[in-house]
Structures are given as C-alpha cells and as structure tokens.
Amino acid sequence: MEEMIQNAFGWIREQEITTAKELSRLITAFELWGVENDFPTKLIQLKSENNWDNSIRETARACSSLVPSNLNLEKCGKWLLSKKENNGSWENDVYDTTYALIALAEMGIPETKGCKWLVENYGEKWEHVGTTSLIVTTLVKQEDLTKEKPFADFIEERAKWILSERDKDGGWKFISTSNLVIQALAIVGLKEELDTSLKWLMSRQNSNGSWGKNEGDITATALSLITLGYAHRQ
C-alpha cells in the first residue's frame, strides 16, 4: 500500500494542475494522507469574489476541500445559499444540488429543504449508481449535522440497491464512479462489504502510479487516493 500511494503522489507532482476541480480533489487527497502541498493557496488564487468560475458545483467542491484548512468560508457559504431555488434545489440540477448540500453540511449549515427535494424527485432519471451515491452521501452528511434521520429508510434502500449493482470483480465499471460509490457506502456503514471493491480499486492503478484511462487522469487519481485514504484511516 505505501509504495502504491507514494507512486500516485509522485505522478501527481509531475502533472500541471490548473483547474478548481482538480485542485479541490487533490487538496482532500493530500490532507487525508498528511502530505504537504500548496494547493489551497493555488485554489484561493482562482477564487473570484466569493465563488469559483461563477459555478455552484466548483464553488461547492472548493469549499468542501478548504474546510479542514480553517479558512473563513462564510462569504462563500452565503454565495452558495444565494443561488438556491425556492424549491430547495440549486438550478433544479441534481449535481449542483448534491455538491452544494455536501459543502454546506461540511461548513455546518443545515438545509433540509434541499434534501427533501432530492428524495421527492428521485426516479428513473437519477437511478444510476454514481448519481445515487452522491444523493446518499448528501443525505447522510446533512443528517449527521442535524442529528435527525428523516431519510434513513431511503438511504438504506438505495445503499442496498447500489451494492446489488456491483460487478463480480468488485467495481462499478468506471474508476471515478466506483470511487463515489465506495465512499458513499462507507459513510452509510457498509465497510465490511467493501473489501472486494477496495482490492479492485488498487488493482486498477496504472504502472505510472495514476488511475484512469491512457496515461492517467488527475481527478480519477485524486478520487482513488481519497477513497483509499478514508479506508486507511478506519
């Protein structure tokens, strides 16, 4: 495991990191493994006023990654809240809504109405393992914040469905999707069921230390390090 992680960080250091999405993922990965980096500074430099790229999703990802740095993110949180629709969603988009709600939960801001919107609008269109995993992660993080469990039955049922969709080799076809799934199932508490999936993930590392297609993908590599970092801490 140690050599695998070192090779991954070695590969990352050789890459040109330019986007908020990549920096946000890498900040979390480096923090989990206790590796020094200057990515938070680089990410802050990309901030325009109180957001990143005038994007709900990128601002939410950035906020989530910077919470452990103890930076003052109050204005960014207010910017995210200002973009919320009256129905509790963000842009009536499942991805903007999940990432916004996750970031707000990590900043200590409860938003039950957005969670209700996700559950009430869940259907065939969103019934994909990656999308469902983001929804499950969102609901768990918001429930942990409020200490109330109004979505417990939905979370349990959807988590079992996600697990039933796993391939025989332990993965869910794509690296990035599988990482989101493993993280969601771990946060639900299905840790013992994930040994096969973690072994699958480790087996998918490229010879150069990365994860992802061709010569490797920064986001896929960061997500894999995050997943393994969570597993390593448990």
Backbone as a ProteinNet text record, in pm:
[ID]
protein_1_A
[PRIMARY]
MEEMIQNAFGWIREQEITTAKELSRLITAFELWGVENDFPTKLIQLKSENNWDNSIRETARACSSLVPSNLNLEKCGKWLLSKKENNGSWENDVYDTTYALIALAEMGIPETKGCKWLVENYGEKWEHVGTTSLIVTTLVKQEDLTKEKPFADFIEERAKWILSERDKDGGWKFISTSNLVIQALAIVGLKEELDTSLKWLMSRQNSNGSWGKNEGDITATALSLITLGYAHRQ
[TERTIARY]
82.6	0	86.6	189.1	272.6	337.5	393.3	456.7	354.3	237.3	130.2	94	80.9	44	157.7	279	393.4	403.1	378.4	382.8	273.6	157.1	47.1	80.5	133.3	170.2	286.5	376.2	485.8	434	335.8	276.3	206.9	132.8	60.9	157.8	270.1	366.5	424.1	411.6	462.6	358.2	235.2	127.1	110.5	52	17.9	-126.3	-140.8	-272	-322.5	-434.4	-479.3	-623.7	-707.2	-849.4	-890.7	-999.1	-1052.2	-1095.7	-1154.3	-1199.3	-1082.5	-973.6	-856.9	-795.6	-780.1	-719.8	-803.9	-935.4	-1023.7	-1009	-1010	-994.9	-858.2	-754.9	-619.3	-596.6	-656	-642.5	-692.1	-807.7	-863.7	-775.2	-725.4	-639.8	-511	-446.3	-320.8	-345.2	-457.8	-488.9	-511.1	-582.5	-610.3	-483	-386.1	-262	-152.5	-184.3	-87.3	32.5	12.2	122.9	118.6	230.6	236	216.1	146.6	122.9	81.8	85.5	43.2	-84.6	-160.2	-282.4	-389.1	-406.7	-506.1	-477.6	-351.2	-313.8	-347.3	-316.6	-345.5	-496	-572.9	-717.7	-775.5	-728.3	-774.9	-744.9	-632.3	-594.4	-691.2	-761	-857.6	-994.6	-1012.6	-1143	-1169.6	-1289.9	-1333.3	-1443.6	-1416.1	-1506.8	-1533.1	-1655.9	-1687.3	-1721.5	-1670.6	-1702.3	-1588.7	-1603	-1507.4	-1579.1	-1530.3	-1582.9	-1731.6	-1783.6	-1927	-2009.7	-1958	-2017.7	-2056.5	-2180.2	-2226.5	-2143.9	-2125.5	-2057.2	-1911.6	-1841	-1699.4	-1680.6	-1770.4	-1762.8	-1787.1	-1884.1	-1914	-1795.8	-1738.7	-1623	-1507.7	-1484	-1374.7	-1396.9	-1518.1	-1549.4	-1529.9	-1578.4	-1562.9	-1416.4	-1333.2	-1191.4	-1117.5	-1165.6	-1094.7	-1139.4	-1249.1	-1297.5	-1189.2	-1113.1	-1009.7	-898.2	-885.6	-779.4	-815.1	-936.4	-982.3	-983.1	-1007.1	-1021.7	-1162.8	-1179.7	-1311.8	-1387.9	-1484.6	-1561.2	-1704.4	-1728.9	-1865.2	-1924.8	-1848.2	-1899.8	-1926.6	-1843.6	-1865.9	-1992.6	-2014.1	-2135.7	-2259.7	-2251.4	-2364	-2388.3	-2280	-2295.8	-2369	-2330.7	-2399.3	-2547.4	-2576.4	-2716	-2795.9	-2729.4	-2799.6	-2843.6	-2785	-2817	-2924.7	-2974	-3074.2	-3209.6	-3278.1	-3412.2	-3515	-3633.7	-3739	-3779.4	-3759.9	-3797.7	-3691	-3580.1	-3474.1	-3358.7	-3371.4	-3265.3	-3171.7	-3067	-2978	-2989.2	-3043.2	-3060.5	-3147	-3225.9	-3305.2	-3218.2	-3094.4	-2995.3	-2947.9	-2952.6	-2917.5	-2772.2	-2681.6	-2539.4	-2506.2	-2555.9	-2535.3	-2593.8	-2709.2	-2776	-2699.9	-2655.5	-2582.2	-2451	-2374.9	-2246.1	-2265	-2368	-2395.5	-2432.6	-2519.2	-2563.2	-2450	-2363.7	-2247.4	-2156.3	-2127.5	-2041	-2101.5	-2231.3	-2297.4	-2294.3	-2314.4	-2307.5	-2169.3	-2066.4	-1930.4	-1894	-1967.6	-1948.8	-2042	-2119.4	-2206.3	-2338.5	-2384.8	-2508.4	-2613.7	-2718.9	-2823.1	-2916.7	-2959.6	-3052.1	-3144.7	-3243	-3332.2	-3417.8	-3457.4	-3545.8	-3481.1	-3352.1	-3281.3	-3277.2	-3261.9	-3262.3	-3398.7	-3504.6	-3639.2	-3659.7	-3606	-3618.7	-3553.2	-3436.9	-3367.4	-3449.6	-3502.4	-3578.1	-3709.6	-3779.7	-3910.8	-3901.9	-3790.2	-3774.3	-3691.8	-3650.4	-3571.7	-3657.7	-3600.1	-3672.8	-3579.6	-3636.1	-3558.3	-3445.6	-3469.7	-3369.7	-3241.7	-3254.7	-3138.6	-3090.5	-3159.4	-3125.5	-3003.6	-2891.7	-2760.5	-2672.8	-2578.7	-2504.4	-2425.1	-2365.1	-2288.4	-2376.7	-2485.1	-2578.5	-2641.9	-2685.1	-2747.3	-2648.3	-2522.9	-2420.8	-2401.6	-2403.4	-2392	-2510.9	-2629.4	-2750.1	-2740.6	-2699.3	-2685	-2583.6	-2468.3	-2366.3	-2420.1	-2494.4	-2554.3	-2647.4	-2737	-2836.2	-2770.5	-2669.7	-2601.3	-2530.5	-2460.1	-2386.8	-2481.1	-2593.1	-2688.8	-2756.9	-2788.3	-2849.8	-2752.8	-2626	-2526.8	-2517.6	-2541.9	-2535	-2655.6	-2774	-2896.7	-2931.6	-2869.9	-2895.9	-3037.7	-3105	-3236.3	-3221.5	-3310.1	-3295.9	-3422.6	-3472	-3595.4	-3578.3	-3453.3	-3429.9	-3362.9	-3365.8	-3294.2	-3339.2	-3470.3	-3521.6	-3477.4	-3484	-3441.2	-3292.9	-3211.7	-3067.2	-3037	-3100.1	-3075	-3115	-3232	-3281.5	-3193.3	-3154.1	-3070.7	-2928.5	-2876.6	-2743.1	-2740.8	-2844.9	-2854	-2864.5	-2938.8	-2950.5	-2816.2	-2743.2	-2610.4	-2519.6	-2519.8	-2434.5	-2474.2	-2604.1	-2651.6	-2607.7	-2569.8	-2527.9	-2378.5	-2307.2	-2162.5	-2129.3	-2027.2	-1980.2	-1913.1	-1898.8	-1839.8	-1695.8	-1625.7	-1485.4	-1470	-1580.6	-1575.4	-1593.3	-1595.7	-1609.4	-1744.9	-1759.4	-1881.3	-1844.4	-1769.5	-1729.4	-1625.7	-1660.2	-1568.9	-1499.6	-1373.6	-1295.2	-1361.4	-1392.8	-1448	-1582	-1667.3	-1796	-1775.7	-1687.1	-1662.2	-1613.3	-1530.8	-1483.6	-1598.7	-1686.7	-1802.6	-1889.9	-1904.8	-1987.1	-1924.7	-1797.6	-1730.4	-1736.4	-1713.3	-1718.6	-1858.3	-1960.9	-2098.8	-2133.4	-2099.1	-2132.1	-2055	-1934.4	-1855.7	-1918.7	-1965.1	-2025.3	-2158.8	-2225.7	-2350.2	-2321	-2202.3	-2164.3	-2144.1	-2143.1	-2125.6	-1977.4	-1894.1	-1749.1	-1701.7	-1759.7	-1715.1	-1743	-1847.5	-1884.2	-1793.6	-1700.7	-1624.1	-1481.4	-1441.9	-1305.3	-1276.3	-1371	-1353.1	-1338.7	-1415.7	-1412	-1281.3	-1230.9	-1103.4	-988.9	-993.8	-891.9	-900.6	-1023.8	-1043.2	-983.9	-1010.1	-959.3	-806.4	-745	-598.6	-541.8	-612.5	-565.3	-574	-649.2	-668.5	-566.4	-473.3	-370.9	-281.3	-252.1	-163.6	-18.4	64.2	205.2	279.6	229.3	297.6	251.6	161.4	115.9	-21.1	-74.8	-203.3	-319.2	-439.9	-561.4	-627.4	-703.7	-773.2	-722.1	-791.2	-759.3	-626.1	-572.8	-448.7	-335	-277.4	-163.9	-205.8	-337.3	-385	-464.9	-552.1	-640.2	-625.7	-609.7	-585.3	-702.5	-824.2	-940.9	-959.8	-945	-959.8	-854	-733.1	-625.2	-652.2	-697.2	-728.7	-841.7	-947.7	-1060	-1017.1	-928.3	-880.4	-799.2	-717.6	-640.4	-732.4	-839.7	-936.1	-1003.8	-1048.8	-1114.6	-1022.2	-900	-803.7	-762.4	-761.8	-730	-834.1	-962.4	-1070.8	-1058	-1031	-1019.5	-899.4	-791.5	-669.5	-690.2	-774.4	-798.6	-890.6	-966.6	-1065	-1000.4
-120.8	0	126.6	130.2	250.2	286.6	187.2	213.9	261.3	203.3	242.3	390	432.1	570.5	665.1	629.3	712.7	731.3	624.3	632.5	726.1	721.1	807.5	953.9	986	1124.8	1169.6	1077.4	1110.6	1147.4	1071.7	1101.2	1236.9	1265.7	1392.9	1509.8	1498.3	1609.6	1639.7	1546.8	1568.4	1632	1648.5	1699.1	1850.2	1911.3	2053	2065.4	2117.5	2128.8	2271	2288.2	2423.7	2454.4	2354.4	2381	2370.6	2439.5	2434.1	2292.8	2222.5	2085.9	1995.9	2002.6	1919.6	1957.7	2087	2133	2092.2	2104.2	2068.7	1922.3	1836.3	1692.8	1662.2	1725.8	1696.7	1747.2	1860	1911.5	1807.1	1749.1	1647.4	1524	1481.2	1362.7	1383.9	1497.2	1525.4	1540.1	1601.1	1618.8	1484.8	1394.8	1263.7	1183.7	1199.4	1123.8	1202.3	1324.7	1403.9	1446.7	1473.4	1512.5	1663.9	1730.6	1876.1	1917.2	2031.5	2081.8	2227.8	2295.3	2436.3	2453.8	2345.5	2350.6	2445.4	2454.1	2551	2693.5	2732.9	2867.6	2886.4	2785.6	2792.8	2800.1	2725	2726.2	2862.7	2919.9	3051.9	3156.4	3141.6	3236.3	3232.6	3120.5	3107.7	3163.8	3199.3	3248	3387.9	3409.5	3541	3587.9	3694.6	3740.7	3625	3572.4	3467.9	3334.5	3311.8	3186.4	3146.8	3029.9	2980.2	2960.7	3027.7	3012.9	3047.6	3124.2	3154.6	3027	2919.9	2786.7	2734.2	2691.9	2632.5	2509.3	2424.6	2296.8	2316	2401.8	2422.3	2495.7	2589.5	2659.4	2562.6	2474.8	2376.3	2282.3	2232	2142.4	2214.1	2338.5	2414.6	2434	2472.2	2492	2363.2	2252.4	2123.8	2092.6	2118.7	2084.3	2177.1	2300.6	2400.2	2403.6	2335.8	2335.4	2292.2	2184.8	2144.3	2247.2	2341.2	2442.7	2555	2549.9	2650	2792	2802.7	2933.1	2985.1	3115.6	3175.5	3164.4	3073.4	3047.2	3099.9	3187.2	3234.1	3301.6	3386.9	3458.1	3362.4	3260.6	3160.8	3080.9	3050.2	2981.1	3064.2	3192.6	3281.6	3290.5	3288.5	3291.9	3167.2	3051	2927.4	2935.2	2982.1	2991.6	3088.5	3191.9	3290.5	3232.5	3120.6	3056.7	2949.8	2927.6	2823.5	2866.7	2772.8	2798.5	2788.5	2840.2	2836.5	2694.1	2599.3	2460.5	2384.2	2452.7	2389.3	2336.7	2337.7	2286.7	2399.1	2359.5	2454.6	2429.5	2526.9	2518.7	2399.2	2344.4	2224	2111.8	2108.7	2013.6	1924.1	1794.6	1701.5	1714.4	1742	1750.2	1880.4	1992.8	2118.8	2111.7	2048.7	2040.7	1952.1	1835.8	1746.8	1809.9	1863.1	1921.5	2042.3	2123.8	2239.6	2194.2	2094.5	2046	1978.8	1907.9	1846.4	1954.9	2056.9	2165.8	2238.3	2266.2	2335.4	2251.6	2121.2	2032.8	2038.7	2036.6	2038.2	2173.6	2278.3	2410.8	2431.2	2327.4	2335.1	2403.9	2403.9	2472.7	2370.7	2349.8	2253	2309	2221.9	2261.8	2144.5	2123.3	2008.4	2015.4	2136.3	2150.8	2095.1	2116.6	2062.8	1911.2	1854	1708	1651.1	1717.9	1673.3	1678.4	1781.3	1793.7	1674.3	1631.7	1517.2	1389.5	1365.4	1242.5	1242.1	1354.5	1361.4	1355.3	1394.6	1394.5	1277.2	1189.8	1073.5	981.1	937.2	847.5	785.7	731.8	658.4	741.4	870.4	957.7	964.3	955.2	964.2	828.4	722.5	590.1	532.3	593.9	546.1	540.1	447.7	426.6	550.2	621.1	740	850.1	879.8	983.7	948.5	824.8	779.8	786.2	755.5	761.5	904.1	1000.4	1140.4	1181.8	1136	1167.8	1106.3	980.4	912.3	984.8	1019.4	1092.1	1224	1295	1422.8	1406.5	1310.3	1290.6	1251.2	1164.1	1121.2	1239.2	1319.8	1433.3	1537	1563	1658.2	1601.5	1471.7	1410.7	1407.8	1383.4	1383.6	1521.4	1623.5	1760.9	1793.6	1754.3	1788.8	1688.9	1569.9	1461.3	1403.9	1440.5	1383.6	1285.3	1185.2	1079.4	1062.5	1168.7	1155.2	1074.8	1056.3	988	852	800.7	676.3	559.7	543.3	431.8	445.1	566.6	591.3	558.8	603.8	580.8	431.1	359.1	215.4	140	172.9	102.6	130	255.5	292.7	236.6	230.7	174.7	26.3	-46	-188.3	-205.1	-115.4	-122.8	-97.3	2.7	33	-89.3	-150.7	-267.7	-382	-395.1	-502.7	-481.9	-359.5	-327.5	-348.5	-392	-410.3	-526.5	-506.8	-613.3	-723.7	-840.1	-954	-928.4	-841.2	-815.1	-717	-656.2	-567.5	-421.1	-385.5	-245.2	-212.9	-87.9	-41.6	18.6	-56	-26.4	83.8	206.8	320.1	354.5	401.2	434.9	545.2	657.5	771.4	736.2	666.8	623.9	530.9	435.4	339	408.4	511.9	585.4	653.5	719.2	783.7	681.4	564.4	458.4	406	373.2	318.4	417.8	545.1	647.8	657.7	650.6	659.2	539.6	420.5	300.4	295.3	348.9	353.1	447	562.5	659.9	610	521.7	460.5	357.5	297.6	199.2	58.8	45.6	-87	-115.1	-94.1	-102.2	-245.3	-339.5	-478.2	-534.2	-481.5	-530.1	-474.6	-385.4	-314.2	-364.6	-469.6	-521.4	-558.7	-627.4	-668.2	-546.9	-443.7	-323.6	-246.7	-242.2	-174.9	-248.4	-380.3	-458.8	-435.4	-427	-397.4	-262.2	-162.4	-27.9	-25.9	-93.2	-95.6	-166.6	-266.9	-342.1	-261.2	-151.2	-69.5	42.8	50.1	154.4	129.6	234.6	224.3	208.3	160.9	136.4	264.8	379.9	506.8	566.2	497.4	544.2	608.9	634.2	703.5	605	661.4	587.2	658.2	584.6	644.9	594.1	634.8	586.6	639.2	568.1	605.8	623.7	743.8	766.7	816.4	817.8	857.9	985.9	999.7	1115.9	1174.7	1305.4	1370.3	1349.8	1373.1	1359.3	1215.3	1119.8	978.5	936.8	987.9	956	1016.6	1143	1208.4	1136.3	1101.2	1030.6	895.6	826.2	696.1	712.5	816.7	843.6	880.6	953.6	988.3	862.6	776.4	652.2	566.5	548	466.7	535.3	667.9	742.7	723.2	726.5	700.5	559.1	463.2	323.8	306.7	376.3	365.6	421.4	523.3	587.1	505.5	416.1	340.8	223.4
0	0	0	84.5	96.2	-36.6	-104.9	-234.2	-336.7	-334.6	-426	-407.6	-282.5	-253.7	-292.8	-261.6	-297.9	-448.6	-523.5	-670.5	-722.9	-659	-701.9	-679.1	-561.4	-534	-623.1	-653.4	-744.7	-882.7	-930.4	-1061.4	-1060.1	-952.2	-942.5	-949.5	-882.9	-879.9	-1017.7	-1108.1	-1244	-1335.1	-1284.8	-1368.3	-1352.6	-1455.4	-1449.4	-1398.9	-1279.5	-1215.8	-1234.8	-1305.5	-1339.4	-1302.8	-1283.1	-1264.5	-1117.3	-1083.8	-947.6	-911.3	-1006.7	-981.2	-941.1	-1017.9	-987.6	-853.8	-830.1	-705	-584.8	-597	-486	-447.9	-548.1	-521.2	-459.4	-513.1	-466.1	-324.4	-289.1	-152.5	-52.9	-81.7	7.8	13.1	-102.9	-107.6	-28.4	-46.8	23.4	173.6	211.6	353	420.8	353.8	411.3	438.1	349.3	363.2	434.5	479	554.9	474.8	345.7	257	235.5	257.6	242.8	97.1	78.6	-56.6	-47.1	-160.9	-165	-246.3	-261.2	-341.9	-285.7	-150.8	-101.7	-146.9	-144.1	-189.6	-336.5	-416.9	-561.1	-585.8	-506.9	-524.7	-486.9	-377.3	-335.3	-442.9	-509.8	-615	-733	-749.3	-858.6	-821.3	-694.9	-648.4	-701.3	-751.3	-796.9	-703	-625.5	-521.3	-424.8	-422.3	-324.7	-390.1	-509.9	-578.6	-672.4	-728.8	-826.7	-960.1	-1063.6	-1201	-1212	-1114.3	-1110	-1123.1	-1064.6	-1076.2	-939	-925.1	-799.9	-766.2	-866.3	-843.6	-803.8	-876.5	-847.3	-715.2	-684.6	-556.6	-441.5	-458.8	-355	-333.5	-442.1	-429.6	-358.6	-397.7	-338.6	-189.5	-151.6	-10.6	69.5	16	84.6	110.4	12.7	25.6	121.3	135.1	216.3	361.8	394.8	532.4	632.6	607.5	704.6	721.5	628.3	636.3	733	787.8	884.3	826.5	697.2	634.4	659	653.4	670.6	539.3	535.9	414.4	423.6	522.1	545.5	421.8	355.9	238.5	123.1	111.1	5.9	35	163.3	201.1	171.6	199	169.6	19	-58.9	-204.9	-252.6	-199.1	-235.4	-198.7	-79.3	-35.1	-121.8	-171.9	-255.3	-388.9	-426.8	-555.2	-542.8	-422.8	-400.3	-455.1	-522	-573.7	-460.8	-483.7	-382.5	-344.4	-437.6	-408.6	-329.9	-300.3	-222.1	-303.6	-435.3	-522.6	-565.6	-633.6	-699.7	-849.3	-921.3	-1067.8	-1109.2	-1016.2	-1044.6	-1101.9	-1054.8	-1106.7	-992.6	-1012.8	-906.5	-863.8	-958.4	-923.7	-852.4	-903.6	-833.2	-692.4	-680	-550.3	-452.8	-498.1	-406.7	-362	-454.6	-415.5	-324.6	-351	-265	-124.3	-113.8	16.7	94.1	24.7	90.9	147.2	65.5	111.4	230.3	223.5	333.6	461	447.1	564	626.9	544.6	596.4	657	617.3	677.4	796.6	831	946.6	922.2	796.3	759.7	716.5	796.3	759.4	652.9	561.7	454.9	424.1	508.8	495.1	369.9	329.7	214.2	87.5	72	-43.6	-41.7	77.2	90.6	52.3	96.3	60.4	-90.8	-153.3	-299	-368.3	-320.2	-379.6	-366.4	-247.5	-222.5	-299.4	-297	-361.9	-513.7	-569.7	-715.7	-767.5	-675.4	-717.5	-803.8	-914.5	-1003.6	-1105.6	-1209.1	-1309.9	-1368.9	-1388.1	-1449.6	-1367.2	-1236.8	-1147.6	-1099.3	-1138.9	-1085.5	-1156.4	-1130.1	-1174.6	-1049.9	-1046.3	-921.4	-878.8	-973.4	-937.3	-883	-953.4	-910.8	-776.6	-764.2	-639.6	-523.6	-549.6	-444.5	-394.2	-485.8	-444.1	-357.5	-395.6	-317.6	-178.2	-171.2	-41.8	46.2	-11.1	64.3	117.2	32.6	71.6	191	182.5	288.4	420.4	413.1	535.6	601.8	522.7	579.1	640.2	573.6	628.5	753.5	752.9	871.1	989.2	962.7	1070.3	1134.8	1054.1	1104.8	1192.9	1148.3	1221.3	1331	1325	1421.6	1406.7	1299.7	1270.1	1154	1146.6	1046.2	961.8	897.1	818.7	690.5	647.3	519.6	538.9	660.2	691.5	604.6	585.7	505.5	359.6	306	167.3	152.2	245.8	240.4	243.5	335	348.2	221.4	167.9	48.7	-72.4	-89.3	-204.3	-190.8	-70.5	-49.3	-85.8	-48.1	-83.8	-234.6	-299.5	-445.9	-512.5	-465.2	-520.3	-508.3	-391.8	-368.8	-461.6	-490	-577.7	-722.4	-758.2	-894.3	-916.6	-815.6	-826.7	-919.3	-1001.2	-1089.1	-1007.7	-1067.1	-996.8	-954.8	-1029.8	-996.5	-880.1	-835	-719.6	-750.3	-880.1	-917.5	-976.1	-1013.2	-1080.3	-1215.7	-1292.9	-1430.4	-1440.9	-1401.4	-1418.7	-1286.7	-1295.9	-1177.2	-1094.9	-1159.9	-1084.9	-1022	-1097.1	-1042.3	-923.7	-938.4	-831.2	-704.9	-720.4	-603.5	-530.1	-605	-542.7	-471	-532	-473.1	-343.9	-348.7	-230.4	-114.8	-145.9	-41.2	18.9	-66.9	-18.2	69.8	26	102.7	234.5	233	356.9	458.4	410.8	502	556.8	481.5	529	637.6	631.8	732	678.2	544.6	484	456	555	536.6	512.8	584.8	572.9	433.6	367.9	235.2	125.2	159.7	57.3	36.4	105.7	90	-55.2	-118.3	-258.2	-349	-322.4	-405.8	-387.5	-265	-241.1	-310	-307.1	-376.9	-527.2	-579.4	-721.5	-755.6	-672.1	-697.2	-700.1	-605	-601.7	-723.9	-772.4	-888.5	-1017.2	-1014.5	-1134.5	-1146.2	-1053.7	-1063.2	-1183.8	-1258.3	-1374.1	-1330.1	-1419.6	-1387.1	-1350.1	-1398.7	-1367.4	-1234.7	-1164.6	-1034.4	-1035	-1153	-1164.7	-1172	-1174.1	-1206.2	-1323.2	-1401.7	-1514.5	-1647.3	-1752.9	-1886.8	-1937.4	-2035.5	-2103.7	-2004	-1998.3	-1908.9	-1771.4	-1746.8	-1615.5	-1618.4	-1520.6	-1509.6	-1369.2	-1360.3	-1231.3	-1136.4	-1184.9	-1098.1	-1052.5	-1143.8	-1107.5	-1005.9	-1022.4	-928.6	-792	-790.6	-663.4	-591.3	-664.1	-603.4	-546.2	-617.1	-568.7	-440.5	-435.4	-313.8	-198	-226.7	-122.6	-68.3	-158.2	-116	-30.5	-76.9	-2.1	127.5	126.3	247.5	355.1	316.6	410.7	466.9	378.5	421.5	516.7	488	566.8	707.6	719.6	849.8	940.4	881.5	959.9	1034.6
[MASK]
++++++++++++++++++++++++++++++++++++++++++++++++++++++++++++++++++++++++++++++++++++++++++++++++++++++++++++++++++++++++++++++++++++++++++++++++++++++++++++++++++++++++++++++++++++++++++++++++++++++++++++++++++++++++++++++++++++++++++

